[in-house]
Each structure stands twice: as structure tokens, then as C-alpha cells.
Amino acid sequence: MEEVVAELVTEATGRGVSICQATNEVTITGYAKTLTTAQVACDTVEVVLGQIAAEMQIPPLAAPVVEPLAEEDWATAWQHYYHPLRIGRRLVIKPRWEAWPPEDGSLTAHCDDIVIELDPQMAFGTGTHPCTQLCLEATETLVATGDIVADVGCGSGILSIAAARLGAKQVVAVDNDPVAAEIAAQNVKHNGVGGQVRVVIAEGLSGIPEDFNLIVANINPATISSLARELASHLLPGGHLVASGIVVEQADDQTAALTRAGLVDIHTETRQDWICLIGRQSDC
Ligand SMILES: C[S@@+](CC[C@H](N)C(=O)[O-])C[C@H]1O[C@@H](n2cnc3c(N)ncnc32)[C@H](O)[C@@H]1O
């Protein structure tokens, strides 16, 4: 019943829902702007749930309830849950408003740390998502001093800044969302890597003249498949493509797409349910 109820609540509130699963029950929460709207949505959902239970001859589901929420600045509430984190061997992602090392002693600073200060605002790329972490680790492993790197779907600019700080001499950060590109440009400037990183608004690598030692693309499976040939064609001999935004179940399809694009030695790194694929352009 989970999806049916979630759909009902979505329709009744006109907004997204959250679905929370415990061992023996599922709680579906919808959000409304006013108590009146919430109550109307609740009543509607209750009537339909009653009809479904009667038709299916099952016990009625728990009646929906309305709970008022405390006023909060939702635009910045997420910042309370975003703290410095270590990724890979030397990378530290530090929200711009947090201290480094943290005052609570939860992490310690090392002299060779590469600290990236971020304010992701509305862009994807805080460093907390497994795909971003896999891409950061692959970037740390693969970037060599003097490399030319592309970050396709740069979001907050997190991977581009990491590549530049790890020694890349030139990084092209691309996003097709102008808001993300603007946020990436701000983060690039704040981290002092504006001389190395060029932020571009584009679809994939269209209109980008360079070829690269490393291309990182943390987007989604459909886009990775459709861009695979274009990305591979922008790799220098022996260059690597790191592709992510992919769940474990899609590993075979995505590996096939990179193979069709001509990449070799394709392997997978996994974190939770997510993977990144790493493939190489042949040496000649
Ligand atoms: C999952 S976020 C990745 C952000 C960041 N690179 C990271 O690893 O956390 C994907 C980004 O790709 C961008 N994007 C989606 N399709 C794209 C395309 N065809 N060309 C360029 N950027 C694209 C989105 O706007 C979004 O900012």
C-alpha cells in the first residue's frame, strides 16, 4: 500500500512526501502550508483509504493525523546537519560557516590535509552523498600534477576544486543549470582556484575544445549512457572517465555503455547502494 498512499498524500497536498520505514510499519508524511489545507488533505486521504480497505477487504489503515510544525528557516535548516567531513586520504570538506578542526574534537587536522570550503546553497555537491565521495576518492587517486580535468555536472564545484587542489593545472567545470554554475563559480573563487578552474554552462562537453587526462561525471545513468561516446572522445590516450550517480543494479548496463564508447579496464567502486565506474581510454 505504500506507493498508493504516498501518491494519495502527494495529490492531496500538491507537494512531495517523505516515507519512513520501521520494522512493522511505514509512515508517510505530507506537508501543507496551513493547518486548514493539511486538515482537508487528511480528510480526503482518510476517505479514500477507507474505500480502498473496504474494497480489498483488509483492516483499515491508521487514520492520518495533522501535526503543526514549529516555524523554522527551511532555507538554512539543512546547515545544522552539515559538518566537516574527511574523504579519501587527504580531502576535508568544510562547510564555510564551520570551524576546522571541529571544536568538539570529532576530527583532527593533519598537516597535509586539503581543506575545501564549500557553501553548496541550492546546488548538489555537499560531499555527504556516496556518489560524490566515490568521485572524490577516484579523483584523489587518478589526478596527477599538471593534468587537464573535466567535471561534467559540477553542481557546487566540489570535484573541480578538489582536482585543482590535487594538482590539476586546468579544470573545466560544466553544468547545464545556470544556478549551479553560478554557485560553483563562487565556491571556486572562495577556494582560490579561479586561475585553474573555468566554469562553463553547457550540455555535456558540447562546445568544449579541450581533451582531458580525467573526466569526472557524477550525473545519472540515462545521461551517462547518452554522453558516454562524447565523454570518451574527449579523453587523451590513457585518460580516465569516472562516472557516477549510478545505483548498484545499473552496473551492467552502464558498464556496457562505457564499453560501447570504447573504454577499457572498466571497474567499479561501491558505497552503500551506489557505484562509480572507472574506465580508461586506450593508450594509442
Ligand atoms: C548529482 S549532481 C553532481 C554534483 C557534483 N559534481 C557532485 O559530485 O556532488 C549532477 C549535476 O549535473 C548537472 N547536469 C545534469 N545533466 C547535465 C548535462 N547533460 N550536462 C551538464 N550538466 C548536467 C545537474 O544540473 C547537477 O548539478
The ligand as an SDF file (V2000), in Angstrom:
LIG
                    3D

 27 29  0  0  0  0  0  0  0  0999 V2000
   24.4150   14.7520   -8.9390 C   0  0  0  0  0  0  0  0  0  0  0  0
   24.8930   16.3920   -9.3000 S   0  0  0  0  0  0  0  0  0  0  0  0
   26.6490   16.2500   -9.0880 C   0  0  0  0  0  0  0  0  0  0  0  0
   27.2730   17.4460   -8.4110 C   0  0  0  0  0  0  0  0  0  0  0  0
   28.7400   17.2690   -8.0590 C   0  0  0  0  0  0  0  0  0  0  0  0
   29.5620   17.0840   -9.2310 N   0  0  0  0  0  0  0  0  0  0  0  0
   28.9570   16.1070   -7.1190 C   0  0  0  0  0  0  0  0  0  0  0  0
   29.6560   15.1580   -7.4990 O   0  0  0  0  0  0  0  0  0  0  0  0
   28.4140   16.1110   -5.9990 O   0  0  0  0  0  0  0  0  0  0  0  0
   24.6400   16.3970  -11.0550 C   0  0  0  0  0  0  0  0  0  0  0  0
   24.7770   17.7560  -11.7170 C   0  0  0  0  0  0  0  0  0  0  0  0
   24.7680   17.5190  -13.1270 O   0  0  0  0  0  0  0  0  0  0  0  0
   24.0700   18.5520  -13.7820 C   0  0  0  0  0  0  0  0  0  0  0  0
   23.6570   18.0060  -15.0830 N   0  0  0  0  0  0  0  0  0  0  0  0
   22.6360   17.1460  -15.3480 C   0  0  0  0  0  0  0  0  0  0  0  0
   22.6150   16.8420  -16.6550 N   0  0  0  0  0  0  0  0  0  0  0  0
   23.6420   17.5090  -17.2400 C   0  0  0  0  0  0  0  0  0  0  0  0
   24.1310   17.6090  -18.5720 C   0  0  0  0  0  0  0  0  0  0  0  0
   23.5540   16.9540  -19.6020 N   0  0  0  0  0  0  0  0  0  0  0  0
   25.1980   18.3980  -18.8210 N   0  0  0  0  0  0  0  0  0  0  0  0
   25.7860   19.0820  -17.8070 C   0  0  0  0  0  0  0  0  0  0  0  0
   25.3680   19.0370  -16.5210 N   0  0  0  0  0  0  0  0  0  0  0  0
   24.3070   18.2570  -16.2420 C   0  0  0  0  0  0  0  0  0  0  0  0
   22.9670   18.9100  -12.8020 C   0  0  0  0  0  0  0  0  0  0  0  0
   22.4950   20.2250  -13.0270 O   0  0  0  0  0  0  0  0  0  0  0  0
   23.6630   18.7440  -11.4360 C   0  0  0  0  0  0  0  0  0  0  0  0
   24.2070   19.9550  -10.9960 O   0  0  0  0  0  0  0  0  0  0  0  0
  1  2  1  0
  2  3  1  0
  2 10  1  0
  3  4  1  0
  4  5  1  0
  5  6  1  0
  5  7  1  0
  7  8  2  0
  7  9  1  0
 10 11  1  0
 11 12  1  0
 11 26  1  0
 12 13  1  0
 13 14  1  0
 13 24  1  0
 14 15  1  0
 14 23  1  0
 15 16  2  0
 16 17  1  0
 17 18  1  0
 17 23  2  0
 18 19  1  0
 18 20  2  0
 20 21  1  0
 21 22  2  0
 22 23  1  0
 24 25  1  0
 24 26  1  0
 26 27  1  0
M  CHG  2   2   1   9  -1
M  END
$$$$
